[in-house]
C-alpha cells in the first residue's frame, strides 16, 4: 500500500475479508451506568486504555476496491484510528487528503469521550475531527445526550459544536429538563458550555429563554451567573437573588449576590474566600439600603413607646446590614489560630434575612480571636471573645466579654500508673452595666489555678483511681458608679481556695448468654458493672463572688461523677458524698456491637450541698434558727439526703431500630423531673423516622413549672424517585406548635426537586407565628435554582444525608 505524506504522516492498513477481523470488530464491554445510564449509546464508549496506533487507520469490511486516490469499503465496516472507532455499511477513503466519508446510512462514531450516530459523516483523519448530519449524540465525560441537525467533534482539543441541538443530562425519552439551542459549543478543556438562542424546558414546558447562555459542564469553578435563589416568607414576601461567581484564582474567589424582596426592597450581598498554605478566610457582607417592612415596624414601635410615656426611645435605622468574617490559621505545626467576627445591624436581622428561623434561631453572635499551641501532653490558648445579643427574652443582660483569656491545661502519665496535671486560667471580664443592675461588676480579673495528682490501677475486671486537686481562685473587681446611687459595701478583691479529693472505683462481671431473636439473635456477653465514687470538697463561702461565665451543669448520669456541679470557675460545689451506680450491657461476641446498655445511679449526701448560683444555702441548724416559729419551716429547711435517680438506656433492638432513654426521678416528691427519649427507625439510607420527647419539671418552682415537647421528624423514600419529608415539634404543656414543615423530594439521574412549607416560632417564648416556603431545583449539568432546602432537612432530621446529584462547586476549593 502506498504511503501518503500530508501535514501529518498517516499509514493506512486496509484489511479485506469475508468476516471482520477478530478483536477489532468486537464491541467493547458495555459501559452501563446502572440505573442512571442516560443513553443506549453509552455501551459503545471506547476504553481509554484501548489505544491503537495513532498514526495508522485500520479498516475492515467484507468488500473493498481501491486505487491510488480512493478506497471503497462495503458491508460490516469497522474503522479504528487511535481509540476512535467507526461502524458503517459503506465508506469512502480519500487517500490523498486522509478524509473518510459516508452518506445515507446509519453511521456510528465512538471514542473514549463521545458516541455520535448520524445519517452522514465526514472524518478528517489528520485533525482527528468528525462531523455529521442528523445526529444523535452522547458525551461520556459530562454525561449528556441529545440530537442535532449538525455536529462536529474534535478529539484533539476536546471541543464539540452543534446546530439546532437539544442537550440534557436526563435519560433518553424521559427528559425532565432539556436545553434547545440554535447553536451549542462544549469545551471539555475549560469545562464550559455556551448556547445561543436557547430555551430551557422542564417537563416539556418552556420556562426560560436566553439569547446567550453559558453554563458549567463539570464540577470546576467557573466565572458566571449562578442560578437564582428564590424564597418566600410572610414578612418579606418573594425574594429573588442572582449570584454572580468570579473565579479570580485557584485559591481566591468571590460571589456577588444582588437581589430584592417584594416587600422589603433591594438587598446587596458579597462573599469572598481566600486559601493559602497557612490560612483560609471567608468574608460575607449584606446590605439592605432601605427596608420598607422594618421601617414601618419601627414607626409602630416608636409610636407605642411614646404613648406609654417613654420619650427616650430611639428608632433603628431602616438601613440594615450584616458582616461575617472567619479565618482559620495554621501558623506552625503546633500553633493554630482562629478569627471570627460577625455583627448585624439589629436583633431581628438573622430571623428576617438570614433564614435563622424556628428552633434554630441564634440568641447571640460570637466574636472571637484565639491562638492555640498544643503538645502531646499540654495545650495553651490565648483568647479574645465578645458577644452580640440577638434575643433579649433569652439573654436579658449583656454577657461578659473575655478580653483576654489565657488558658493552660496539661496532663502527664507515668509508667507506674501515677498521673499529674495542671489547669490554669487568667481572664479579664468586661461588660456594659446599667443603672438597673448597679451591683453588677463592670469588669473583673479572675485567676483560677488547679494542680492535681492521682493514681490509676486498671485491668480487665476493674479499676481504682484516687485523685487529689487543689483549687485557688482570685478576683479583682471594679464597679460602675452611678449618680445618686450609694454603692453597697462589697469587696473589690476576693479569693477562694480548697482541696478536691475523689476516689473512683468499679468492677466488671461478665457472663455468656444467647438470644434466638432479640437483638437479631446470636451469642452475647452480658456485663454487670457496679461503680462507687466518693467526693470530698469542703465548703467555702461564695455568695460574694459575682457570676461572670458560670452556670449549673445539666444533670445527667455522667454528672454523678463530676467534681463540680457548675460550669466555669465562679462556683465550686462543696461535697461530702458517695455516688453508687450500676451498668449492664449486652455485647455481640462476633461483631462487638453494644446492643443494650442500662445505667442507674444516685448520690448520697453525707453533708448538705450549699452552693448555688445565687446566695449560698445555710446549714440546717442556721435555717431552723432563721425560720424559727414559721409554719413552713420544714419546707424551707428540710434537705434531701440523696439526689434524684438518674437512669439512662441505649438499645439497638435490630439493625434498623434503635433508641435512647434518659430519666431523672425525685424520690422526695415522687415525681419525674426529667424524661427524654429518642427512637429511630432506619431500614434503609433514605428511610428515616425519628421520634423524640423532652420533659422537664423545674424543682425550684412550687407550681411545677413544666417544659414538655414532642419532636417527630422523617425522611421517607416512597419509591426510587420520590420521598416525603416532615417535622412536627409541639409544646404539649402550652398546647401550641413550635416548628413544623412538610415537603417532598423528587430525584433521578438528572434532576432533583425539593419543596417545603414551614410554620414556626422564632423561639420558645414567641407568641407570633411565621411561615416560609422553600423551593429548590437541582439540574445536573446546569446547577441549583431556589432556596437551599437540603440544608434545612439536614439540620432538622437526624440521620438525613444529602441526596445531591453533584458536588457543590462553589463551597470548597
ABEGO torsion letter per residue (X at the ends): XBBBBBABBBBBBBBBEABBBBGAABBBBBABAEAABABAAAAABBBAABBBBAABBBBBBABBBBBAABBBBBEGBBBBBEABBBBBABBBBBAAAGBBBBBGBBBBBBBAABBBBBABBBBBAAAGBBBBBGBBBBBAAAGBBEBBABBBBBAAAGBBBBBGBBBBABBBGBBABBBBBABBBBBAAAGBBBBBGBBBBBGGBBABBBABBBBBABABBBBEBBBBBBBBBAAAEBBBBBBBBBBABAABBBBBBBBBBAAAEBBBBBBBBBBBAABBBBBBBBBBABBAAAAAAAAAAAAAAAAAGBAABBBBBABBBBBBBBBBBBABAABBBBBBBBBBABAAAAAAAAGBBEAABBABBBBBBBBBBBBAABBBBBBBBBBBBABAAABABBBBBBOBBBBBBBBBBBAAGBBBBBBBBBBBBBBBBBAABAABBABBBBBBBBBBBBBBBBBAAEBBBBBBBBBBBBBBBBBBBBBGBBBBBBBABBBBBBBBBBBBBBBBBBBBBBBAABGGEEBBBBBBBBBBBBBBBBBBBAAABBBAABBBBBBBAAAAABABABBEAABBBBBBBBBBBBBBBBBBAAAGBBABBBBBBBBBBABBBABBABBBBBBAAAAAAAABGBAAAAAAABBBABBBBBBBBBBBABAABBBBBBBBBBAAAGBBABBBBBBBBBABAABBBBBBBBBBBBAABAAGBBBBBBBBBBBBBABAABBBBBBBBBBAAAGBBABBBBBBBBBBAABBBBBBBBBBBABAABABBBBBBBBBBBBBGAEBBEBBAAAAAAAABBGBBBBBABBBAAABX
